[in-house]
């Protein structure tokens, strides 16, 4: 596998990713349903906070879940 440098994520990328998330699926390890993420992000309530957390995790490289460190590209 090749390592790729990750540039900071944009606010729009966060919104687009949340928009594409499928609803009515089992929750992940955070136990937060997709519907909650969509309300927070798409209604503008939590996008700034979520975007800041993701950017900080990527830029500082701290507390990044192992799943975020692995990318499978086809």
Phi and psi restraints in degrees (range 20) as a CNS / XPLOR table:
assign (resid 1 and name C) (resid 2 and name N)
       (resid 2 and name CA) (resid 2 and name C) 1.0 -95.1 20.0 2
assign (resid 2 and name N) (resid 2 and name CA)
       (resid 2 and name C) (resid 3 and name N) 1.0 141.8 20.0 2
assign (resid 2 and name C) (resid 3 and name N)
       (resid 3 and name CA) (resid 3 and name C) 1.0 -89.8 20.0 2
assign (resid 3 and name N) (resid 3 and name CA)
       (resid 3 and name C) (resid 4 and name N) 1.0 137.1 20.0 2
assign (resid 3 and name C) (resid 4 and name N)
       (resid 4 and name CA) (resid 4 and name C) 1.0 -123.6 20.0 2
assign (resid 4 and name N) (resid 4 and name CA)
       (resid 4 and name C) (resid 5 and name N) 1.0 135.1 20.0 2
assign (resid 4 and name C) (resid 5 and name N)
       (resid 5 and name CA) (resid 5 and name C) 1.0 -71.8 20.0 2
assign (resid 5 and name N) (resid 5 and name CA)
       (resid 5 and name C) (resid 6 and name N) 1.0 132.1 20.0 2
assign (resid 5 and name C) (resid 6 and name N)
       (resid 6 and name CA) (resid 6 and name C) 1.0 -99.6 20.0 2
assign (resid 6 and name N) (resid 6 and name CA)
       (resid 6 and name C) (resid 7 and name N) 1.0 121.0 20.0 2
assign (resid 6 and name C) (resid 7 and name N)
       (resid 7 and name CA) (resid 7 and name C) 1.0 -81.6 20.0 2
assign (resid 7 and name N) (resid 7 and name CA)
       (resid 7 and name C) (resid 8 and name N) 1.0 163.5 20.0 2
assign (resid 7 and name C) (resid 8 and name N)
       (resid 8 and name CA) (resid 8 and name C) 1.0 -59.5 20.0 2
assign (resid 8 and name N) (resid 8 and name CA)
       (resid 8 and name C) (resid 9 and name N) 1.0 142.1 20.0 2
assign (resid 8 and name C) (resid 9 and name N)
       (resid 9 and name CA) (resid 9 and name C) 1.0 -82.7 20.0 2
assign (resid 9 and name N) (resid 9 and name CA)
       (resid 9 and name C) (resid 10 and name N) 1.0 145.8 20.0 2
assign (resid 9 and name C) (resid 10 and name N)
       (resid 10 and name CA) (resid 10 and name C) 1.0 -90.0 20.0 2
assign (resid 10 and name N) (resid 10 and name CA)
       (resid 10 and name C) (resid 11 and name N) 1.0 160.0 20.0 2
assign (resid 10 and name C) (resid 11 and name N)
       (resid 11 and name CA) (resid 11 and name C) 1.0 -59.3 20.0 2
assign (resid 11 and name N) (resid 11 and name CA)
       (resid 11 and name C) (resid 12 and name N) 1.0 -42.1 20.0 2
assign (resid 11 and name C) (resid 12 and name N)
       (resid 12 and name CA) (resid 12 and name C) 1.0 -63.9 20.0 2
assign (resid 12 and name N) (resid 12 and name CA)
       (resid 12 and name C) (resid 13 and name N) 1.0 -35.5 20.0 2
assign (resid 12 and name C) (resid 13 and name N)
       (resid 13 and name CA) (resid 13 and name C) 1.0 -64.0 20.0 2
assign (resid 13 and name N) (resid 13 and name CA)
       (resid 13 and name C) (resid 14 and name N) 1.0 -37.6 20.0 2
assign (resid 13 and name C) (resid 14 and name N)
       (resid 14 and name CA) (resid 14 and name C) 1.0 -65.0 20.0 2
assign (resid 14 and name N) (resid 14 and name CA)
       (resid 14 and name C) (resid 15 and name N) 1.0 -47.2 20.0 2
assign (resid 14 and name C) (resid 15 and name N)
       (resid 15 and name CA) (resid 15 and name C) 1.0 -60.7 20.0 2
assign (resid 15 and name N) (resid 15 and name CA)
       (resid 15 and name C) (resid 16 and name N) 1.0 -45.7 20.0 2
assign (resid 15 and name C) (resid 16 and name N)
       (resid 16 and name CA) (resid 16 and name C) 1.0 -61.6 20.0 2
assign (resid 16 and name N) (resid 16 and name CA)
       (resid 16 and name C) (resid 17 and name N) 1.0 -43.1 20.0 2
assign (resid 16 and name C) (resid 17 and name N)
       (resid 17 and name CA) (resid 17 and name C) 1.0 -63.7 20.0 2
assign (resid 17 and name N) (resid 17 and name CA)
       (resid 17 and name C) (resid 18 and name N) 1.0 -44.8 20.0 2
assign (resid 17 and name C) (resid 18 and name N)
       (resid 18 and name CA) (resid 18 and name C) 1.0 -65.1 20.0 2
assign (resid 18 and name N) (resid 18 and name CA)
       (resid 18 and name C) (resid 19 and name N) 1.0 -37.9 20.0 2
assign (resid 18 and name C) (resid 19 and name N)
       (resid 19 and name CA) (resid 19 and name C) 1.0 -60.1 20.0 2
assign (resid 19 and name N) (resid 19 and name CA)
       (resid 19 and name C) (resid 20 and name N) 1.0 -36.9 20.0 2
assign (resid 19 and name C) (resid 20 and name N)
       (resid 20 and name CA) (resid 20 and name C) 1.0 -80.5 20.0 2
assign (resid 20 and name N) (resid 20 and name CA)
       (resid 20 and name C) (resid 21 and name N) 1.0 -10.7 20.0 2
assign (resid 20 and name C) (resid 21 and name N)
       (resid 21 and name CA) (resid 21 and name C) 1.0 -65.7 20.0 2
assign (resid 21 and name N) (resid 21 and name CA)
       (resid 21 and name C) (resid 22 and name N) 1.0 134.7 20.0 2
assign (resid 21 and name C) (resid 22 and name N)
       (resid 22 and name CA) (resid 22 and name C) 1.0 -80.6 20.0 2
assign (resid 22 and name N) (resid 22 and name CA)
       (resid 22 and name C) (resid 23 and name N) 1.0 135.5 20.0 2
assign (resid 22 and name C) (resid 23 and name N)
       (resid 23 and name CA) (resid 23 and name C) 1.0 -88.0 20.0 2
assign (resid 23 and name N) (resid 23 and name CA)
       (resid 23 and name C) (resid 24 and name N) 1.0 168.9 20.0 2
assign (resid 23 and name C) (resid 24 and name N)
       (resid 24 and name CA) (resid 24 and name C) 1.0 59.6 20.0 2
assign (resid 24 and name N) (resid 24 and name CA)
       (resid 24 and name C) (resid 25 and name N) 1.0 38.4 20.0 2
assign (resid 24 and name C) (resid 25 and name N)
       (resid 25 and name CA) (resid 25 and name C) 1.0 -114.0 20.0 2
assign (resid 25 and name N) (resid 25 and name CA)
       (resid 25 and name C) (resid 26 and name N) 1.0 162.8 20.0 2
assign (resid 25 and name C) (resid 26 and name N)
       (resid 26 and name CA) (resid 26 and name C) 1.0 -62.3 20.0 2
assign (resid 26 and name N) (resid 26 and name CA)
       (resid 26 and name C) (resid 27 and name N) 1.0 145.7 20.0 2
assign (resid 26 and name C) (resid 27 and name N)
       (resid 27 and name CA) (resid 27 and name C) 1.0 -71.9 20.0 2
assign (resid 27 and name N) (resid 27 and name CA)
       (resid 27 and name C) (resid 28 and name N) 1.0 157.8 20.0 2
assign (resid 27 and name C) (resid 28 and name N)
       (resid 28 and name CA) (resid 28 and name C) 1.0 -90.1 20.0 2
assign (resid 28 and name N) (resid 28 and name CA)
       (resid 28 and name C) (resid 29 and name N) 1.0 -165.3 20.0 2
assign (resid 28 and name C) (resid 29 and name N)
       (resid 29 and name CA) (resid 29 and name C) 1.0 -59.2 20.0 2
assign (resid 29 and name N) (resid 29 and name CA)
       (resid 29 and name C) (resid 30 and name N) 1.0 -26.0 20.0 2
assign (resid 29 and name C) (resid 30 and name N)
       (resid 30 and name CA) (resid 30 and name C) 1.0 -79.1 20.0 2
assign (resid 30 and name N) (resid 30 and name CA)
       (resid 30 and name C) (resid 31 and name N) 1.0 -10.9 20.0 2
assign (resid 30 and name C) (resid 31 and name N)
       (resid 31 and name CA) (resid 31 and name C) 1.0 60.5 20.0 2
assign (resid 31 and name N) (resid 31 and name CA)
       (resid 31 and name C) (resid 32 and name N) 1.0 24.8 20.0 2
assign (resid 31 and name C) (resid 32 and name N)
       (resid 32 and name CA) (resid 32 and name C) 1.0 -103.7 20.0 2
assign (resid 32 and name N) (resid 32 and name CA)
       (resid 32 and name C) (resid 33 and name N) 1.0 119.1 20.0 2
assign (resid 32 and name C) (resid 33 and name N)
       (resid 33 and name CA) (resid 33 and name C) 1.0 -68.1 20.0 2
assign (resid 33 and name N) (resid 33 and name CA)
       (resid 33 and name C) (resid 34 and name N) 1.0 151.6 20.0 2
assign (resid 33 and name C) (resid 34 and name N)
       (resid 34 and name CA) (resid 34 and name C) 1.0 -54.8 20.0 2
assign (resid 34 and name N) (resid 34 and name CA)
       (resid 34 and name C) (resid 35 and name N) 1.0 -38.1 20.0 2
assign (resid 34 and name C) (resid 35 and name N)
       (resid 35 and name CA) (resid 35 and name C) 1.0 -58.0 20.0 2
assign (resid 35 and name N) (resid 35 and name CA)
       (resid 35 and name C) (resid 36 and name N) 1.0 -37.0 20.0 2
assign (resid 35 and name C) (resid 36 and name N)
       (resid 36 and name CA) (resid 36 and name C) 1.0 -67.8 20.0 2
assign (resid 36 and name N) (resid 36 and name CA)
       (resid 36 and name C) (resid 37 and name N) 1.0 -43.1 20.0 2
assign (resid 36 and name C) (resid 37 and name N)
       (resid 37 and name CA) (resid 37 and name C) 1.0 -60.1 20.0 2
assign (resid 37 and name N) (resid 37 and name CA)
       (resid 37 and name C) (resid 38 and name N) 1.0 -42.7 20.0 2
assign (resid 37 and name C) (resid 38 and name N)
       (resid 38 and name CA) (resid 38 and name C) 1.0 -63.9 20.0 2
assign (resid 38 and name N) (resid 38 and name CA)
       (resid 38 and name C) (resid 39 and name N) 1.0 -42.2 20.0 2
assign (resid 38 and name C) (resid 39 and name N)
       (resid 39 and name CA) (resid 39 and name C) 1.0 -61.9 20.0 2
assign (resid 39 and name N) (resid 39 and name CA)
       (resid 39 and name C) (resid 40 and name N) 1.0 -47.0 20.0 2
assign (resid 39 and name C) (resid 40 and name N)
       (resid 40 and name CA) (resid 40 and name C) 1.0 -60.5 20.0 2
assign (resid 40 and name N) (resid 40 and name CA)
       (resid 40 and name C) (resid 41 and name N) 1.0 -44.0 20.0 2
assign (resid 40 and name C) (resid 41 and name N)
       (resid 41 and name CA) (resid 41 and name C) 1.0 -85.9 20.0 2
assign (resid 41 and name N) (resid 41 and name CA)
       (resid 41 and name C) (resid 42 and name N) 1.0 -49.4 20.0 2
assign (resid 41 and name C) (resid 42 and name N)
       (resid 42 and name CA) (resid 42 and name C) 1.0 -73.9 20.0 2
assign (resid 42 and name N) (resid 42 and name CA)
       (resid 42 and name C) (resid 43 and name N) 1.0 -25.2 20.0 2
assign (resid 42 and name C) (resid 43 and name N)
       (resid 43 and name CA) (resid 43 and name C) 1.0 -91.5 20.0 2
assign (resid 43 and name N) (resid 43 and name CA)
       (resid 43 and name C) (resid 44 and name N) 1.0 4.1 20.0 2
assign (resid 43 and name C) (resid 44 and name N)
       (resid 44 and name CA) (resid 44 and name C) 1.0 78.9 20.0 2
assign (resid 44 and name N) (resid 44 and name CA)
       (resid 44 and name C) (resid 45 and name N) 1.0 4.6 20.0 2
assign (resid 44 and name C) (resid 45 and name N)
       (resid 45 and name CA) (resid 45 and name C) 1.0 -72.8 20.0 2
assign (resid 45 and name N) (resid 45 and name CA)
       (resid 45 and name C) (resid 46 and name N) 1.0 -41.7 20.0 2
assign (resid 45 and name C) (resid 46 and name N)
       (resid 46 and name CA) (resid 46 and name C) 1.0 -124.1 20.0 2
assign (resid 46 and name N) (resid 46 and name CA)
       (resid 46 and name C) (resid 47 and name N) 1.0 8.5 20.0 2
assign (resid 46 and name C) (resid 47 and name N)
       (resid 47 and name CA) (resid 47 and name C) 1.0 -61.0 20.0 2
assign (resid 47 and name N) (resid 47 and name CA)
       (resid 47 and name C) (resid 48 and name N) 1.0 -41.7 20.0 2
assign (resid 47 and name C) (resid 48 and name N)
       (resid 48 and name CA) (resid 48 and name C) 1.0 -64.6 20.0 2
assign (resid 48 and name N) (resid 48 and name CA)
       (resid 48 and name C) (resid 49 and name N) 1.0 -40.8 20.0 2
assign (resid 48 and name C) (resid 49 and name N)
       (resid 49 and name CA) (resid 49 and name C) 1.0 -67.2 20.0 2
assign (resid 49 and name N) (resid 49 and name CA)
       (resid 49 and name C) (resid 50 and name N) 1.0 -48.2 20.0 2
assign (resid 49 and name C) (resid 50 and name N)
       (resid 50 and name CA) (resid 50 and name C) 1.0 -61.8 20.0 2
assign (resid 50 and name N) (resid 50 and name CA)
       (resid 50 and name C) (resid 51 and name N) 1.0 -44.4 20.0 2
assign (resid 50 and name C) (resid 51 and name N)
       (resid 51 and name CA) (resid 51 and name C) 1.0 -60.6 20.0 2
assign (resid 51 and name N) (resid 51 and name CA)
       (resid 51 and name C) (resid 52 and name N) 1.0 -43.1 20.0 2
assign (resid 51 and name C) (resid 52 and name N)
       (resid 52 and name CA) (resid 52 and name C) 1.0 -63.9 20.0 2
assign (resid 52 and name N) (resid 52 and name CA)
       (resid 52 and name C) (resid 53 and name N) 1.0 -43.1 20.0 2
assign (resid 52 and name C) (resid 53 and name N)
       (resid 53 and name CA) (resid 53 and name C) 1.0 -62.3 20.0 2
assign (resid 53 and name N) (resid 53 and name CA)
       (resid 53 and name C) (resid 54 and name N) 1.0 -46.2 20.0 2
assign (resid 53 and name C) (resid 54 and name N)
       (resid 54 and name CA) (resid 54 and name C) 1.0 -64.3 20.0 2
assign (resid 54 and name N) (resid 54 and name CA)
       (resid 54 and name C) (resid 55 and name N) 1.0 -46.9 20.0 2
assign (resid 54 and name C) (resid 55 and name N)
       (resid 55 and name CA) (resid 55 and name C) 1.0 -59.6 20.0 2
assign (resid 55 and name N) (resid 55 and name CA)
       (resid 55 and name C) (resid 56 and name N) 1.0 -45.2 20.0 2
assign (resid 55 and name C) (resid 56 and name N)
       (resid 56 and name CA) (resid 56 and name C) 1.0 -63.4 20.0 2
assign (resid 56 and name N) (resid 56 and name CA)
       (resid 56 and name C) (resid 57 and name N) 1.0 -42.5 20.0 2
assign (resid 56 and name C) (resid 57 and name N)
       (resid 57 and name CA) (resid 57 and name C) 1.0 -62.6 20.0 2
assign (resid 57 and name N) (resid 57 and name CA)
       (resid 57 and name C) (resid 58 and name N) 1.0 -43.0 20.0 2
assign (resid 57 and name C) (resid 58 and name N)
       (resid 58 and name CA) (resid 58 and name C) 1.0 -69.3 20.0 2
assign (resid 58 and name N) (resid 58 and name CA)
       (resid 58 and name C) (resid 59 and name N) 1.0 -46.8 20.0 2
assign (resid 58 and name C) (resid 59 and name N)
       (resid 59 and name CA) (resid 59 and name C) 1.0 -69.1 20.0 2
assign (resid 59 and name N) (resid 59 and name CA)
       (resid 59 and name C) (resid 60 and name N) 1.0 -39.0 20.0 2
assign (resid 59 and name C) (resid 60 and name N)
       (resid 60 and name CA) (resid 60 and name C) 1.0 -88.1 20.0 2
assign (resid 60 and name N) (resid 60 and name CA)
       (resid 60 and name C) (resid 61 and name N) 1.0 -20.5 20.0 2
assign (resid 60 and name C) (resid 61 and name N)
       (resid 61 and name CA) (resid 61 and name C) 1.0 69.7 20.0 2
assign (resid 61 and name N) (resid 61 and name CA)
       (resid 61 and name C) (resid 62 and name N) 1.0 15.5 20.0 2
assign (resid 61 and name C) (resid 62 and name N)
       (resid 62 and name CA) (resid 62 and name C) 1.0 -102.4 20.0 2
assign (resid 62 and name N) (resid 62 and name CA)
       (resid 62 and name C) (resid 63 and name N) 1.0 147.8 20.0 2
assign (resid 62 and name C) (resid 63 and name N)
       (resid 63 and name CA) (resid 63 and name C) 1.0 54.0 20.0 2
assign (resid 63 and name N) (resid 63 and name CA)
       (resid 63 and name C) (resid 64 and name N) 1.0 33.3 20.0 2
assign (resid 63 and name C) (resid 64 and name N)
       (resid 64 and name CA) (resid 64 and name C) 1.0 -87.9 20.0 2
assign (resid 64 and name N) (resid 64 and name CA)
       (resid 64 and name C) (resid 65 and name N) 1.0 125.4 20.0 2
assign (resid 64 and name C) (resid 65 and name N)
       (resid 65 and name CA) (resid 65 and name C) 1.0 -58.9 20.0 2
assign (resid 65 and name N) (resid 65 and name CA)
       (resid 65 and name C) (resid 66 and name N) 1.0 146.6 20.0 2
assign (resid 65 and name C) (resid 66 and name N)
       (resid 66 and name CA) (resid 66 and name C) 1.0 -54.9 20.0 2
assign (resid 66 and name N) (resid 66 and name CA)
       (resid 66 and name C) (resid 67 and name N) 1.0 -35.6 20.0 2
assign (resid 66 and name C) (resid 67 and name N)
       (resid 67 and name CA) (resid 67 and name C) 1.0 -61.0 20.0 2
assign (resid 67 and name N) (resid 67 and name CA)
       (resid 67 and name C) (resid 68 and name N) 1.0 -30.3 20.0 2
assign (resid 67 and name C) (resid 68 and name N)
       (resid 68 and name CA) (resid 68 and name C) 1.0 -74.8 20.0 2
assign (resid 68 and name N) (resid 68 and name CA)
       (resid 68 and name C) (resid 69 and name N) 1.0 -21.4 20.0 2
assign (resid 68 and name C) (resid 69 and name N)
       (resid 69 and name CA) (resid 69 and name C) 1.0 -83.0 20.0 2
assign (resid 69 and name N) (resid 69 and name CA)
       (resid 69 and name C) (resid 70 and name N) 1.0 -12.5 20.0 2
assign (resid 69 and name C) (resid 70 and name N)
       (resid 70 and name CA) (resid 70 and name C) 1.0 -111.9 20.0 2
assign (resid 70 and name N) (resid 70 and name CA)
       (resid 70 and name C) (resid 71 and name N) 1.0 129.9 20.0 2
assign (resid 70 and name C) (resid 71 and name N)
       (resid 71 and name CA) (resid 71 and name C) 1.0 -128.5 20.0 2
assign (resid 71 and name N) (resid 71 and name CA)
       (resid 71 and name C) (resid 72 and name N) 1.0 128.4 20.0 2
assign (resid 71 and name C) (resid 72 and name N)
       (resid 72 and name CA) (resid 72 and name C) 1.0 -108.1 20.0 2
assign (resid 72 and name N) (resid 72 and name CA)
       (resid 72 and name C) (resid 73 and name N) 1.0 116.3 20.0 2
assign (resid 72 and name C) (resid 73 and name N)
       (resid 73 and name CA) (resid 73 and name C) 1.0 -111.8 20.0 2
assign (resid 73 and name N) (resid 73 and name CA)
       (resid 73 and name C) (resid 74 and name N) 1.0 132.7 20.0 2
